[in-house]
Amino acid sequence: MPERSSYPAGAPCWVDLNAPDLESARRFYGAALGWEFQDNGPEYGHYTTCLWKGKPVAALMPPPPGAEGLRPAWNVYLSAPELEVTVERVEQGGGTVAMGPHEIPGAGRLAFAFDPQGASFGLWQAGGHTGAGLHGEPGAMTWNELNTTAGEEADAFYRGLFPYEQQQIGDGVNFDYSSWRLPGSDTPVCGRNRAIDPNILEGGKGKPFWSVYFAVADVDVTARQIAALGGSVLHGPFNSPFGRLCAVLDPSGAHFTVITLAR
């Protein structure tokens, strides 16, 4: 079901964008993905919820004071009902906790961390805000994956945080992808892609990152809209077993992927 009211531990549950120009981001994503927006006010730093069919699906946030040069990027949050325990595991596994645990009144608790290879990710303990209210339908997040050059190391680190059961896809050499699922489920919650060429990672510097896929009704139409709105098409559209997809940048340079899911 596309409507969601909870996420199990380890499942990506929310995404937000570091947007250097909040109004420009609203114009772009409103036109490209059809979102409406709710500004949560100055007391929350104008953190802006993106709505689809009246449900929260993502958020935009301006840089906090003193961090105006923060790189535009989509941040992926993993559900962590036992936040303190997960934060301890981050440090035990060689990662770094950059922020938190921190209380968001009425919403939940968060932490922000880096894995041992430098990929940033959030951890979210749900309170009044459980995460994206829709998942897996046009206008909403549908998939997340870690892109890294250190596949085995990343697998080991994230298995230390959550009880992921991993399935190897590809030959492990020319194509090395691992889907991660949770015990008792046949449906993967996210994945890990080992980049053969580090130049395809962030900025051509080989920096790993978590990516977000948004479902759209017609990826070819959306790709043309993104280009017309000042974004860039990086790769595609092209067909895959899971649907037709296209990797893009928004006008600020933030990476995401749009996909028309296979029936």
N, C-alpha and C positions, 0 to 999 in steps of 0.2 A: 504494500500500500504506500502511495506517495506521501500521505500525511504522517508526521512523526511527532510523538509526544515524549520519547525517551530514546537514549542511545546507550548501548552496553559499553563497558570499559574497553578502551582501545579503539573504538569506532570514531572516525572523524565526525564531529557533531556541529562544527561552526567554522565560518571563515570570515575574515574582515580584511579590508584593504587599507594600507597606509597611503592616503591620498594627499599629495602635496597641494592640490587645488580642489577643495571639496565640491565647489559648484561645478567645475568642469567635469569631475567624476560623475556627479549626478546627471548632468546632461548626457554624457557618453553612455553610461549604463542604463539610463532610462530609455534612451533610443535603441540601444543595441539589444537589451534583454527585456525591455518592457517593465522594468521595476518602478515602483513608487517608493517614496522615502519619508521617514519619520525622524526628525531631528530630536534627540533626547535632551537638548538644552545645554546651556553653559555649565551647569553643575556636573555634567558628564563629558565636558570638553567637546560638545557638539558631535558626539558619537551618533552616527546616523544609521538607523536600521533600514535595510532594503526589503521591500515587501513585494510579494507576488501572490495574487488572489487573497490579499489581506493578511498573509502569513509571513513571518520573518524568515528570510532565506539567506541573508548575508548582512554585512555592515560595511560602512565607509567611515574612516576616522582621519581627521587632520593630524599633522605631526604635533606631538606635545611640545610645550614651550622648551626651547633649547635644543630641539631635535629637528629643526626645519629642514636639514639636509638628509633626513632619513630616506633610505632607498624605497621607492614605490614598489610594493609587493603584496600579494595576497598571503595572509597568515592562516595556517590550518591549525585547528584546535582538536585534540584528541580527548574523548570523554574519559574522565578520571574520577570516579566516585570516591575513591580513597586517595585524595590529593596528596596528603603528607607522605603516605607510603610511596606513591609514584615519584614524588620529588626526591625522596631518599634513593630510590632506584636509579634515577637519572645520574646522581652523583656517584653512586657505587659503580655504575657502568662506564664511567669516564666522561659523561656529559657535564654540562655547566648549566646551573640554574641562574638565569639572568634577572628574573623578577618573581616575587611572590614566595609562598602563597599570599594572595591579596583578595580581600573581600570586596565584592561589588554589591552594595546594598540592594536587597530585593531580587537579585538576579542569580548570584552564585559566587564561586571562588575560582581564581585563576592563578596560573603560574606560566612563565615563559622560559623556554630552555633552548639549548643548543646540543645536538648530538655530538659524539666525538669527532666527526668529520666536519662539523660546522653548520649543518642544516638547522635552521630555527623552526620551532614548533611551539604551539600553546597546549596547555592542559586545562581542562574545564571540569569543575565539579558543579553540577547543576543545582540551582535553587529554583527561583521563580522562572528563570530562563533555561530551558532544557536544550536549546540548540535550534537548528533549522526546523521550521514547522512543516516544510515540504522537502521531499528528497526523491530524486529519480524521475522527475517529470519536467517538461519544458519550463524554463524560468527558474529552476532550482538546481542546487548542487547535486551531482550524481556520482562522482568518483574523486578520489584523491590518491596521489602516489608520491613516494620519495624518489627523487632523481639523484643518483650519486655514482661516483666511480668506485666506491668501496662496498660492493654488494654483500659479501659475507660478514664484514664487520658491522654493517648497518643491520643486517638480519639479527645478529647476536645481540646488539644493543637493544633493539626494540622488543625482542623476545624477552629480555630482562625486565621490561616495563609492563608488558601485557602478555596474556597467555596465547599469543598468536600461533596458529598452526599454519605452516607455510607450504605452498605448492609451487614447485619449480616449473616455469614455463619457458620453452625454448631450450637450446642446447647448452646454455650456460657459458658459451664462448662468444659466438657472433650475436646471439640474442639471449640476454640474461635478465629474466623478469621473475619476480616472486610475488604471488598473491597471498595475502594474509587474511585468514579467517579466524573466527573465535570458536571455542569448543562448543559442540552441539549444533553448529550451523553449517550448512553447505554453501552459504553465500559469502564470498569474500567481502571484507569491509574496506580494504585499501590494498596498496601494492607497493613494490619497490622495483625500480628500473635501474639496472647498472648501465651507465653511459659508457660506451666503448671509447668515444672521443670526448675528452673533457672540454673541448672547445664549444660543445653544444650546451654546456651548463652555463650558469649565470655569468654574463659578461665575458664569456670566453676564458674565464679564470678557473674553471673546474670546481666552482663552489656548489655544493649540493643544495637542493631546495625541495620543499614540499609543493606540489602543484594541485590546482583545483580544476575540475571539469564541470561546466554548466551545460545542462541539457537545453536544446533548442528545437523548435519544430522543423526547421529547414536550415541545415548548417551552411549550405551554399549561399542562401539569401543572407544569413547572418554574417558570413565572412565578407560579403560585398558591403554590407552596412558598416561593419567595423572599419574597413578601409576608407569608406566615404566619410566616416566620422572622425578620421584622423588617427585611427589605430593602424596596426601593421599585421599582415598575414605572414607567419613564419614558415608554416608547413601545412600543405593541404589546400582544400579539403581532400581527404582520401578515405577509402573504405577499410574497415577492420571487421573482425568477427563480432564486435560489440556494437557497431554502428559506424556512421560516417562522421569523421571528426576533422578539426582544424585547430592548430596551435597558433595563438595570436598574442599581440601586445596591445594594451590600451594606449591612449595618447601619451601617458606619463611614462610608459615603458614597463608596466606591470604585466607579467606573463599569466595567461590562463588558456584553457582549451574549451572549445565548444563542440558539442556532439549531438547528432541526431541518433537516438538509440535505436538499435535493431529491434524489429518487432518480435 
